[in-house]
Amino acid sequence: MSCTLVVSTTFPQYPGDPRGRFVVHYWRRRVSPTHRVEFLVPRTRWSRPGVDAGGPISRFAYAPASLATLTGRFGILENIRERPLRALWVPPLFAGLAHALHRRLARGDVDDVAAHMWLPGGWVVAELCHALGVPFSVYGHGTDVDVSLRLPRPLRWRLATALSRARTLSVPSADKARRVRAELSASLAVTVEPMLTAIEAPVGAAAHGGRDILFVGRLIRQKGVDDLLEAVRRMDAPPVLHVAGDGPDRPRLERLARRYGVRATFHGYVEGVAKEALFARAAVVCVPSRPTRWGLSEGAPLVIREAFARSIPVVATRVGGIPEVCGDGDGTDGAATLVPAADPAALARALTVATREPVPEPQGGVLQVARALA
C-alpha cells in the first residue's frame, strides 16, 4: 500500500473544529484500499483527541502544550498580530516540524509528502525531502503565498530554490500565480489548484429563499467585513446581516455594527446543520474581501462555490482569485455580481438588487453569471 504524508500547520484541533477542515476533505477523496494518507500537524493548546481525518494524525510539539498558541485558532499571522510575543515560537515551530518529519521519513514507508502552506511547512518539507530523496508537493493557499512574496530578497531566493524542486507546486488562483512569477521567480513551474474538491456537500439542506445577507469567513481585515457593515448601513430598509466566522477583528466589528445601527448577528464558527440554517435564510452570500497594505490578498474563497451549490447568488469584490472562482463572467458557474474592492457604495447597490429581486431560474441547470456593478 502506498502512503502520502500530509504536512500542514492549519488543521482541526478538536472534533468539530472547522479551521483547516478543507485539508481533511481534500485528502479524504484520495484515501483508497491501496493508498494510505497520514497527517503530521502541530500540537497546540487547543488540541484534543477524536478528530476524524480518514487517516492517522501525528501531532508534533514545538512548545509546552499550554503555551503552544502560534498555530491553530485564527492562523499563524493573525495569532501573532493578536499577541506579538507569539512570534518567538516561529523558530521552534520550524525546528519541531523538521525533527518530526525527519523521524517519520526515517521509517522508509512514506512514498511522497504533501505540504499545505508554503510557509512554514512547505519550506521545511522542500529542504528535507530534497536532502532525503523523497518526492514532495507543496500547496499554497493565500496568506502563506503573500508572506512568501514579502520576504527579504535572500530568503525569497532560497525559498524559490527549495520550492522549484517540488513535483507539484500550486497556488489557489491564476492571480497568485502571476504574482509569484513576477515577484518571486519567473522560472517557477506553478500550477493553479483552488481545491474545489474540498467543498463539503450540503448537510440537511432546507429550501433556500430568505432575504438575509450572509458572510462566512475569518474576521480579519483583508476580508472587508467593515466595508460590508458600511454597505448595509447605506441600504434602505436593510435586511439582517449574519456573520458566520471568528477572528481577532470580531470585537471591533461588533462595536462597529452597534455604532452603525446595523442589525447584525455574529454567530462565531458554525458547521453542519447550523451552517445550513444560515444558508437557508440567505438571499445572498457576500464576500467583500480587499487587499491590504501588507500585500495580503484573497486566494480562492470556497464559500462562493458553497453558495453556488445551494443556488444562492453571490455579491463579491473583484480582487485576488475571486473572479476566477466566480467563473470570471463566462456564464458557467452561478449567479455572481462583482464590485470594486473597498467600495461600500457599490457593495450596497449590489446587495440591494440581490435582496430585492428574485434569482433567475437556472437555464440548462446552470445560473447565469452577472458582471460587476462598476
Stockholm file with secondary structure:
# STOCKHOLM 1.0

chainA/1-374         MSCTLVVSTTFPQYPGDPRGRFVVHYWRRRVSPTHRVEFLVPRTRWSRPGVDAGGPISRFAYAPASLATLTGRFGILENIRERPLRALWVPPLFAGLAHALHRRLARGDVDDVAAHMWLPGGWVVAELCHALGVPFSVYGHGTDVDVSLRLPRPLRWRLATALSRARTLSVPSADKARRVRAELSASLAVTVEPMLTAIEAPVGAAAHGGRDILFVGRLIRQKGVDDLLEAVRRMDAPPVLHVAGDGPDRPRLERLARRYGVRATFHGYVEGVAKEALFARAAVVCVPSRPTRWGLSEGAPLVIREAFARSIPVVATRVGGIPEVCGDGDGTDGAATLVPAADPAALARALTVATREPVPEPQGGVLQVARALA
#=GR chainA/1-374 SS CEEEEEEESSCCCSTTCCTTHHHHHHHHTTCBTTEEEEEEEECCTTCCSCCCCSSCEEEECSSCGGGCCSSSTTCHHHHHHHCGGGGGGHHHHHHHHHHHHHHHHTTSCCCEEEEESIIIIIHHHHHHHHHHTCCEEEECCSHHHHHHHTSCHHHHHHHHHHHTTCSEEEESSHHHHHHHHHHTCTTCCEEECCCGGGCCCCSSCCCCCCCEEEEESCCSGGGCHHHHHHHHHHSSSCCCEEEEBCCTTHHHHHHHHHHHTCCEEEEESCCHHHHHHHHHHEEEEEECCCCCTTSCCCCCCTHHHHHHHTTCCEEEESCTTHHHHTTTTSSSSCCEEEECTTCHHHHHHHHHHHHHSCCCCCBTTBCCCCCCCC
#=GC SS_cons         CEEEEEEESSCCCSTTCCTTHHHHHHHHTTCBTTEEEEEEEECCTTCCSCCCCSSCEEEECSSCGGGCCSSSTTCHHHHHHHCGGGGGGHHHHHHHHHHHHHHHHTTSCCCEEEEESIIIIIHHHHHHHHHHTCCEEEECCSHHHHHHHTSCHHHHHHHHHHHTTCSEEEESSHHHHHHHHHHTCTTCCEEECCCGGGCCCCSSCCCCCCCEEEEESCCSGGGCHHHHHHHHHHSSSCCCEEEEBCCTTHHHHHHHHHHHTCCEEEEESCCHHHHHHHHHHEEEEEECCCCCTTSCCCCCCTHHHHHHHTTCCEEEESCTTHHHHTTTTSSSSCCEEEECTTCHHHHHHHHHHHHHSCCCCCBTTBCCCCCCCC
//
